[in-house]
């Protein structure tokens, strides 16, 4: 869950409180047991992100966690150290839009895209990608992803008043041997080497037919903020957002290692970058990036997916 400033105005034990808090993300293992229990009892998941708000109410430390409420909407739980649910909050849409616009302004200040399709980041060299095959399991289902670069296709977006042509990569995902999703992802690299994510067009499949486009989003239409897919110079502790569209479509990433050794069917890779990714629903996923290759392993909450083959142009 991204760090943010929140405003809580409410009655608690007869006192009127007005506080602005900036949360600090905690590891699940370090969260008080009573708080973990409250998160799980209110729609949360084990291992999800929880923020220590750094403040106390009536002598009790306050924590915050994002979950899906009974209506399927993302909500923030405000919980004290004893596990008492103080409040369930939903961000005001206008405030959220204003905050997102401000983040876009800061993120893109001075950013230039002279050769946006030449994605040569050492840990995500998409310009040389032909196709990756990733196989494994998630949520009890056998999975396969065919990740294919499509250099002959183009889609442009506007950044700082200028047109930016993106590199398109198709992800064709299968579950238990059946086509489940086809997504076209739009990427570009700035002049400093950071790779940005400009959106995706998603087709969800069931029994061979398209059933929805859930998860689709585009820069300039659904959000003013491009995702930061991978940093030019990743360091332990570096944080970025690979998706920043809404409470539901959001991914907050953090580099937690730059020295991992990963063995997968495609080979053994040293000095890999490992990232932790917290999604809008609070679920956590880990990804491993190898130099000269890209993603070699993805570990969702319930599964493990490994690079089987890597073909380049």
N, C-alpha and C positions, 0 to 999 in steps of 0.2 A: 504494500500500500504506500503510495507516495506520501512524503512529508508535506504537510499543509498547515495553514493557519485556519483554525475553526473558531466559531463563535457559539458559545453555549449560554443561553439565557433561560433560566428555569428556577423552579422552587425545589429546594432540597432541605428536608428537615426544618422547614419554616423559614429558610434564609433565601433571599433573592441574590442570584449569582450572575456575574457577567465576566467571562474570562476569554482571552484569546490565547490559544495554545499552539505551539509548534512541536509536533510529535517526533520521537526518535524511534526508528524501527528496531525491534528486538528479535532475537532468535526465539523460536517457540520454546526451546528447552529452558530459556531464562525467564519466561513469563510465569508469574505466580500461578500455582495449581488452581486456585479458586477462579482466577480470570480465565484460564484455559477452559475450565468447566463451563463457565458462563458463555464463552464464545461458541463452544460445541452445542450447548443447549439452545442457542438462538440462531442456528443455521450455519455456523462456521465449520471449518475443516481442520483436522490435525495438521500441524506444521505451517499453517498460514501465517501471514504477516500480522503482527500486533505492534502498535505504537505505544511507547511510554510518553504520555503527554507532558511529563516534567512538572506537573502541578498537583496540588492536593485540595480536596474538598473535605472540610471538617476533619482534617488530619489524615485522610485516606488518599493514597496515590491513585491517579486516574489513568486508565488505559483506553485505547480506541482500536477497533477492528472492523473491517469491511466484510459484510456478509450479504446474502440474498434473503430478503424477507419473505413472508408467506405469499406475497403477490408476485414474487419473482424479480422484484426491484432491488438494486444494490442499496444497502443502507449502512450507516456507520453506527456501531454499538459503542456507547460510552459506559465503561465499567470501572467500579472502584476496586481496590486491592482485595476486598473481601468477596468479590464476585457478584456484587450487587449491580444490576443493570440500572444505570442512572438515566439514560436517555437513548432513544433510537432516532437517528437524524437522517434526513434526506437533503442533499445539497439543493439549494435554490438554482434553478436552471439558468437564470440570468447571471447570477454570481459565478457559476461554473463557466459559462461562456466567456465572461470578462477575464477570469483567471487564465483560461486557455489562450485567449488572444494575447495577453501579456506574456505568457510563456513563449508563444510563437515569436513575438517581437524580440525577446532576449535571445532565443535560440538562433534566430536567423540574422542577427545583426552582423553585418560585414561578411556573411557567408557568400562565396562565389562558386558557381558551377561552370567552369570553362569547358570541361570534357566529362559531363555527368555519367555517360554510359561506360566510360573506361574505369570500371570498378576493379581496382588493383590492390585494395587493402590486403595486407599479407594474410590475415585471418579470414577473409571473405572475398577471395578473388573471383567474383562472379563473371567478370569479362572473359575469363578463360574456361568457364564451365560449359560443358556439353550436357552431361546428365549425372545426377547422383541417385543412387537407389538406397533407401533407408528402410530397414525392416525391424520388426520387434513386436511389442504388445503394448496395449493401453486399455485399462479398465476391463481386463479379461478378454479382449479381442485381439486377434492377430492383425498386425498392421503392416502396410507397405506404402511408401511414398516414392513416387517417381518425380524427381525435381529436375526440370528441363529448362535450359536457357532458350529464349526465343529471340535471337538477335535480329531477325528480319521484321519483327513487330516493333511499333513505336507508340508511345503515349506521352504527351507533354502536359506539364503543370506550370503554374505561374508562381515564381518565388521572387520577392522583392521587385515586382514589376517586370521580370524577365521570364521568358519561356525556358523551361528545363525539360529536355528529352530524357526519358527514363529507360532503363534496361528492364525487360519483362522476363520474369521467370514463372513457369507454370508448375504448381504442385498438384499432382494427381494422387489422391489418397484412397486407399482401399482398406476395408475392414472385413476380416474373415473372407477374403477373396473377392468381395463385391465393391464396386465403385461407390464411395461415400461422399467424395467432395472433389471438385476441381476449382482451384484458385489461381488467378493471375495476379502476381505481385509486382509492384512497380518500385524500382530502386534507382538511386543515383548517388554518386560520390562527389563530395565537394573538393575544392582545390587542396585542402589540408589532409584529405584521406579518410574522412569520416563518411560512412555509408548511411544514407537516409532511406526511410521507408515512406512512400507517398500514397500507399493505399493498396487495396485488393478488391477484385471482383470475384465473388464466391458463388458457386453453384453447389447446393447440397442435393445429393441423390438418394433415392430409395427405390429399390426394385427397377433400376435402370432409368428412372425418370427424375427430373429436377423437381424438388419439393419446396425449396426456399433459397433465399440468397442471404441467409443470416450470417453476420460477421463481415459483410461487405462495408467498405468505407473508402472515401477518396479525399485527398487533401483539397481544400478549397470548397468542397461541398459539405462534408460532414465535420470537418475540423480545420482550423488554421494552422495546426501544429503537425509537421511531419514527424514520423517516428525516427529515432536514432537507432539504426539497426546494429551498428558496430562502430566503436570509436577508432580514431586514427592511432591513438597511443593508449591502449588499455593498461590500467594499473590496478592493483588490488585496492578496493574501496571506491573505484570509479562508479558513478551511478548515472543512468540515463533511462529514457522511456522509449521503448520500441514501438509502442502504440499509445496515443494520447487523444482519444476520440470522445469517450464518454465514460461514465462510471462502469458500464458493462464492457466496453471495448477499451481496455487499458492494460498495459504491461510495463511494470517497473523493473528495471534490470540493475544488477550490481555485479561487478567483477570480484570474485572471491578467491581466485587463484590464477597465476600465470605460469605454473610449472607442473601441470598435470601430465601424466603418461597414460595414454588411452589405447587399449587394444580392442579392435573391432574386426569383423571379417575382412574389411578392406586393408587392414594392416595395423602396425603399432606406430603411434604418433607421440612424440615427446614435446615438452614445453607448450602444452595446450592451454588455452585460456578457458577457465570455467566460469560461467555466469549463473546467477540465481535470478529467476524471473517470477515475479508475483503478478498474477492476473487479476482482473477486475472482480472476479468472484472469490478472491482470496486464495485460490489454489497456487501451488508453487511448482515450478519446473526448473530443471538444471540443464544447461547446454554446454558442450565442449567444442571449442574451435581449434583446428590445427593449422599451422602455417602452410600456405600453398594449397590448401584444400578447402577449408570452410568448416561447416558443422560435421562432426564425426560421431557425435552421440547426443541424444536427447533423452532426458529422464523426467517424464511427467509424473504427476502425483501417484498414479497407479500403473507403472509400466517401465519399459526400457526399450529404446529404439536406436539401432546401430547402423553405421554406414557399411553397406555391403559392397558397393562399387563406386568409383569416382572416375568419370570420363571427361577429358578436356578437349578443347578445340585444337 
